[in-house]
Amino acid sequence: MTNHALPEEYELKTPEATAAGRRSTWVSVWVNVVLTTGQLAAGLFAQSQALVADAIHSLSDLMADFVVLIAGHHSQKEADDDHHYGHHRYENAASLVLGVLLLFVAGGMLWAAVRKLQEPDLIPTVHQAALWVALLALISKEVLFRYMLKVATRIRSSMLVANAWHARSDALSSLVVALGIIGNMFGYPLLDPIAALVVGLLVGKMGWGFSWSALHDLMDRAVSEEETAAIRETVIATPGVRGVHDLRTRRVGDFAIVDVHLEVDAKITVLQGHDIAVAARRRIMEKHKVLDVMTHLDPHGHADLG
């Protein structure tokens, strides 16, 4: 196996990208601080369980933002004696923590909604102030989603993309809350706790998705078939490479580690084979989000490859 150290010219995340990601997360923090406070106060005043549930959802967003900030800080640490490939899996671990957090929040919201539905006669009529706060939250969260997704896509951070889509789920939940409040105000009191129930289900679905995906990444899940095929094409296009087999990948944060066997002419020198391996590795890292590449050279056409 040939394992070359990562060249200095491969800067995995520029300071500008890191700063942009941190800045977008802090914007989300302040938006969620304002929304949590306003929704909770209005929900208690207007006696809207759905709005209180949405406030708890916003509070979980605030906690998620801090998880993202902590993970983003630690994932930028350089490789050390205990972490030879760096600390990029902090991002995967953060996504798992975020997912589990959302599952617990969803469980509490569902339990509260079901209890209220069991006593429909005790459901009060919601004050119209709850509707205005719910609509304001809906607009704020949709704008926040679009802003965060734009930043996350530009700096290519899966953790920030997940946090952005979390904001979109919040916008959808605020829409459901607004509809539930409107129904309650027009004489259908059950619609408010039903809206809270729907919000809980949305939060639970999102939490399960984050947890399951992060768990697979922490268990060395490979990149997509499309990306694997693209990496294979990049290697095959390298001058001197006659064939490729045993191409394997595993995710590390937003990046991947690649293991590949290169088939080269059996008659070339060791130095020539080494140069081909270096060229293949460089091409992979220039065209794909790859943290490191390990290569093994095999003589092309030899009866015993592997």
C-alpha positions, -999 to 999 in steps of 0.1 A, spaced: 0 0 0 11 35 -7 -2 63 16 11 97 9 8 125 34 -17 153 25 2 180 5 0 215 19 -17 228 -12 -48 208 -5 -66 231 19 -97 212 29 -117 242 42 -106 278 36 -108 303 65 -134 322 45 -156 291 42 -152 283 79 -160 319 88 -191 319 65 -204 287 81 -199 301 116 -215 334 107 -246 317 93 -250 296 124 -248 326 147 -275 343 126 -296 312 132 -288 314 169 -302 349 173 -332 343 152 -341 312 173 -335 331 205 -361 358 195 -385 332 181 -384 309 211 -390 338 235 -418 353 214 -436 320 207 -434 308 242 -448 340 256 -475 343 230 -484 306 233 -489 308 270 -508 341 268 -530 329 239 -534 294 254 -522 277 222 -506 244 227 -495 243 191 -476 276 194 -459 264 227 -449 232 208 -434 254 180 -415 273 207 -400 241 220 -391 232 184 -374 266 181 -356 259 214 -343 226 199 -330 246 169 -311 268 193 -295 238 210 -288 223 176 -270 255 165 -247 253 195 -240 216 186 -231 227 151 -208 255 164 -190 232 188 -186 205 161 -175 230 135 -148 242 159 -134 208 167 -136 194 132 -111 220 121 -84 207 144 -53 193 126 -44 156 126 -25 144 157 -11 113 172 -45 100 182 -64 111 151 -43 105 120 -70 117 96 -80 148 115 -112 154 134 -137 157 106 -160 130 121 -170 155 148 -195 167 121 -210 132 118 -211 129 156 -228 163 158 -255 152 133 -261 121 154 -264 142 186 -288 166 168 -309 137 156 -312 121 190 -321 155 205 -349 159 180 -363 125 188 -365 133 225 -381 166 218 -406 150 194 -415 124 221 -424 151 246 -444 170 221 -464 140 210 -471 130 246 -484 165 255 -506 166 224 -521 132 230 -530 141 266 -548 173 254 -567 153 228 -580 130 255 -597 159 272 -612 180 243 -637 198 266 -608 215 284 -593 229 252 -596 268 253 -602 291 224 -569 305 212 -564 343 212 -557 358 178 -523 371 190 -510 335 185 -519 336 148 -498 367 142 -468 353 160 -471 320 141 -472 338 108 -441 359 118 -423 327 128 -432 311 94 -418 339 74 -387 342 96 -379 305 94 -383 303 56 -360 333 51 -335 317 75 -337 284 56 -329 300 22 -300 320 37 -285 290 55 -289 267 25 -272 292 2 -242 294 25 -240 256 32 -242 248 -5 -214 273 -13 -190 260 13 -202 223 7 -209 214 44 -233 185 49 -237 195 86 -248 230 77 -271 217 49 -287 195 76 -291 225 99 -306 245 70 -332 218 62 -340 217 99 -349 254 96 -372 245 66 -389 218 87 -395 246 113 -412 267 86 -435 238 77 -443 232 114 -451 270 118 -475 267 88 -492 237 104 -494 257 137 -510 287 120 -536 265 103 -544 248 137 -548 282 154 -571 294 126 -592 263 130 -594 267 167 -605 304 163 -633 293 139 -648 269 163 -628 237 159 -607 236 192 -593 201 185 -572 216 156 -548 233 179 -536 201 197 -538 183 164 -514 209 150 -491 203 179 -493 165 172 -483 171 136 -454 193 146 -442 165 169 -443 140 141 -424 164 118 -397 168 144 -395 131 150 -392 123 113 -364 148 109 -346 135 140 -348 99 128 -334 109 94 -304 128 109 -297 100 134 -298 72 109 -277 89 83 -251 100 108 -249 65 123 -242 50 89 -215 76 82 -198 67 116 -199 31 104 -178 39 73 -206 43 48 -193 46 13 -200 76 -9 -228 74 -35 -226 51 -65 -224 82 -87 -194 96 -69 -177 62 -68 -181 59 -105 -168 95 -110 -137 86 -89 -131 55 -109 -133 75 -142 -108 99 -128 -83 71 -119 -88 53 -153 -80 86 -171 -46 88 -153 -17 81 -178 -1 48 -171 -31 32 -153 -43 1 -172 -71 -9 -149 -87 -4 -115 -102 -28 -90 -111 -30 -53 -121 7 -52 -135 14 -18 -145 46 0 -157 57 34 -170 90 47 -152 112 71 -172 143 79 -178 161 45 -150 142 29 -141 106 19 -111 83 22 -103 62 -9 -86 29 -12 -79 16 -47 -58 -10 -65 -41 3 -97 -31 -20 -125 1 -8 -143 25 -23 -168 44 -51 -152 76 -41 -169 80 -6 -156 103 3 -128 92 8 -91 99 46 -95 76 48 -126 48 29 -108 52 53 -78 49 83 -101 17 69 -116 2 63 -81 11 99 -71 -5 113 -103 -37 92 -97 -39 104 -61 -34 140 -71 -61 138 -98 -86 123 -73 -80 150 -47 -82 178 -72 -116 167 -86 -134 152 -56 -139 159 -19 -114 134 -7 -93 136 25 -67 109 16 -60 82 -10 -43 49 -4 -31 30 -35 -18 -5 -42 0 -13 -74 -7 -45 -93 10 -57 -125 -14 -55 -154 -24 -88 -170 -8 -108 -141 -27 -140 -133 -28 -132 -95 -42 -96 -91 -49 -84 -56 
